């Protein structure tokens, strides 16, 4: 694909959903994370290791930034020069935001990462050639590259550790990119079951691993186009629209008194994850 | 195989019925037992097989789920194991448990890596010089029998961690059969001082806390979201608390010297000078101005100016806290490890508990716990004082035989105990072990245990969220290694050496457990259902819920003995306080060999795979220290060297090193990573309870000149967001929570 061709046909090349002739029907998987409920405990991250066969890379590789955690807890503190972070820290679970107009998709030279009908940013391991352009272009830095052959030469699952591997999820080899899939194996299983019964997946029928483990129930996940789903209700109540790069509520004078926001929304990647701002008591 | 004839014969056996009850763990029961023992096991033989042997319902590619109990800590969360083709793949929380309601922490999730760990002990090992020689179980049992011959009861000791349920029953009966009363229940990290303070004040060791009902929670170092008592349960209460009672979001205030995970989630975090938590509590009572009588007399000298000077908390903050506590009722005041780890720990805890009485929280957010109707099965709760006693006895050469049940005191005893040397004085040391950890390496005989996912058991958690529950532990898959054995099975074999008659009906622990449960079927809610149905239901539920009586708390306000010491002057030679931090993934270090735990970043510092010395940036600046400097931390007892992490959530007078790393044995993922703060901990004790005062060690810091790159998850920007709206925050006066879903 020449650059001229790319520029001429930008609209066609750039994946973007929903578009008029391809609405999200019947699914658009999305998430809402309440940062006021998140306590930063890491249960979600460990659940992700268990569900998705993530390799433990060890101290040296971690030092080189080669950790493979699809889900990580970012931790921030205030920068206003006070002696203590006396309103606590800010925790933020960060994983692939499943952008609707994903910057990673457009740069893949082989189309290994692209958009699915149900609104996921998917990664096709056996098409990936390891150019790592996608990772370079990801504003959230949530793509992880297999610099080593973890299952074989690195032996990260010595016998009997390998017995724990989830057979529903590929064990990735060297040279491919990987990232959070919204637990696509669980979604597909639920979608297929529902289809067989001539219905769509019901609210609560499928959970991501992180959502399932979360001790405070900070994560909700579901079908954004299903008006019965909690995620749909939350997005609506917070007045966050999937296909806007600037939400109307924020343009009002004095800002909004609602907590919902998406990270780096202004970059027009249209993330599928809405966060709810952490709240701190003003009386103390 | 359990021969039902022999069980039947048991009914007509000349045993005293009371003895028989004791054998099965229902001795002293307050809940009714059914008319008589085992009556309805059908004729013929019943084959006991692992349910994971291919059954009709096992379809390749389709997971089956079994309920069991998490054993990674003592909170007693119920788990559901996902099993595919006979292998356990993943653990989820069991939604039916009132404790964890379907949720599970990272530590619990990592239990599969304990089960599949490549470093597990696989054969009984007998010491031969420096090596362990694999022997058969018959030989191991015979050896124990031989070594016990002619040894008096008082020359035998056993050390275990928290233990409950039928394992505790068998353990007790075994010790009884040996004529020994020396069962030391030891946990390196336990809220023993808080229990003692609660017992004095509320009349119970562990009342039921209702964070979800409180409008304000003031916690003095209780890390209830990370490590304290029942974190997954409290995290759920916390979620409800934040949603609010009557639409008013709960406010969390945390006072401690080193920020815990709970502190990191507080609306207001107060850095308290180490050891002055009780003074702050009395200062708040004074500021509230509602106390009368003795209490008012007690706090009258604790005015803001003095309290602020002694604790380092600003007077304006004391006012604000008193104001919000007055305004929003009910509140809840918690006391945790940071307050109890001093010589005056009990006094600290008593002063803090007093706040609850002054605020009228007792009976509202602090409720009486349900009592467990089967005292034999109620949990034996570990103390650090138990290790001190054991160590003194070992040093005096009192014991000829020592049993160690999967605890690791060689790793967690303060260096000054010289526990390793004292342990060597016991003639014959038997370790029940999962790994060849520091303690197992000192044993003469190592008995390899099944993992929690291979073993049978019952557990009664100390902290019961709702009703009394007996948690069932059952194998989620077949044994991985042919020569490991269940804890219960080993105990049964050992107790049979002494009391063959009483236990002859039980071929294995499974048979014992089944008989025990069925014998008390009616009291366990199975009246009217037949044995097989009830047993299968019990296993399928994974929990037996009983309605237990919960009385009222018998509050006893007696402040006559309450006296808090004035803060110590700074010791020139050892100017800093050492805070050995308990972190949510490492706890006391028994799980360090699970790689997910090692690679799971510490929530506060984001450091992985290593230890660190937490230091306030101001103090570091004074000392000329930057992140990654290797410093030597020296106490009266010894010194360790580790990398520095500059951390604003710590009092400048304190440094903190996490507990749990610094193993020199145990396995490939644990050995050689980090340092062990127990090596420099001074042996100072809480004066009323004799518990180890873990926060009393004073240290000095010297630079070694070396510097490393700290391996951590946080990026080069550190904790800063660089002006971007990434993790955003609003204050309650800006936000309208009423419209939320």
Interface residues (C-beta under 8 A of the other chain):
Chain A: X35 X36 X37 X39 X40 X41 X42 X43 X45 X46 X47 X49 X50 X51 X56 X57 X58 X59 X62 X63 X67 X69 X72 X73 X74 X75 X76 X77 X79 X83 X84 X85 X86 X87 X88 X89 X90 X91 X92 X156 X158 X159 X160 X161 X163 X164 X165 X166 X167 X209 X212 X213 X214 X215 X216 X217 X218 X230 X233 X234 X237 X238 X257 X258 X259 X261 X263 X264 X275 X276 X277 X278 X279 X280 X281 X282 X283 X284
Chain B: X61 X84 X85 X87 X88 X89 X90 X91 X92 X93 X100 X102 X103 X104 X105 X106 X107 X108 X109 X110 X112 X113 X116 X117 X118 X225 X226 X231 X232 X235 X236 X238 X239 X242 X249 X251 X253 X254 X259 X261 X262 X263 X264 X265 X266 X267 X268 X269 X270 X271 X317 X320 X321 X323 X324 X480 X584 X585 X595 X596 X598 X599 X600 X601 X603 X604 X606 X608 X609 X610 X616 X618 X648 X649 X673 X709 X711 X713 X714 X719 X720 X721 X724 X725 X726 X727 X728 X729 X730 X731 X732 X733 X734 X735 X736 X737 X739 X740 X741
